[in-house]
Amino acid sequence: MSLVNVILWVAGIVLIVVGYQRFRVPWARYQALKAQDANVARYEAWRGGVRDEGKTGASVAMDVLRRQAQLAGLIVIAGVVLVFLGFLLR
């Protein structure tokens, strides 16, 4: 176990924690908006109204939140890669 291994492990763990923290909030809000959108769609279908398929504020927010969650997921993946590199390097 060398200093390089320890540095890679620590950096990887830090990236995993930071990525997870950045992932949690946008993903939860995205899921809530998605559920709300599905509820509105069911209500409008029940009412017999035609739903406008254009961009809404909620759909734009869902796109932004999805991108934030994807970026956080990439940070977590980079952390996992660093941890594995720490084990592979000798």
N, C-alpha and C positions, 0 to 999 in steps of 0.2 A: 504494500500500500504506500503509494508515494503522495507527494503534495499535490501533484496534478490530479490524481484520482479524487482526493478530498475536495479540491476546488470544483471539479466537475460535478460531484455529488451535491455539494452545497448550492452551487449555481442552479443545478437542475431542480432541486427541492424548492428553492426560492421561486423559480419560474412556475413550477406546478402550483404553489400556493397563490402566487399573484394571479395566474391565469384562472384558477378556480374562483377566487374572489371577484374577478372581473366578469366571469361567466354567470355566476349565480343570479344576480339582480336582473340583467337584461333578459335572461332566459325565462325567469319567472314572470316578468312583465309581458314578454312575448306570448307565453302560454295563456295568460289571462286575457290579452287582447284577442288571441285566436279563438278562445272559448266564447268571448263576448260577440265576436263577429259571427260565429256559427249560430249563436242564440238568436241574433238579429235575423240571420238568413232563414232560420226555422220559423220565426214569428212572421216574417213577410211572406213566406210560402204558405203558411197557415191562413194568413189574411187574404191571400190570393193576389197580392200586389206584385208588380214586376220590380225586381231589384235592379238599381242602376249599377252597372259593372265598372264604372269609372273609378279613378283613384280617390280614395278618401283619406282623411287625416290619419285614421287608424291603420290603413294599409301602408301608408308611408312610415308611420311609427314602427309597424311590425317589420318592415324592411330594414330600418335603421337598427332595431334591436337584434334582428337576426344577424346582421353584419357584425355588430359588437360581440355577440356570442361566438360567432365563427372566429373572430380575431382572438378572443380569449382562449378558444379551443386550440388554436395554433400555438399560442404561448404555452399551454399545457403540454402539447405534443413536443415542442422544443425542449421543455424541461425533462420530459421522459427520455428523449434522445440523449440529452446530456448525462442523465443518470446512467443509462446503458453504456455510453462511451466511457464513463468513469469505471465501469466494471470491465470493459473490454481492453482498455489500455493498460499496459504493464510497465 
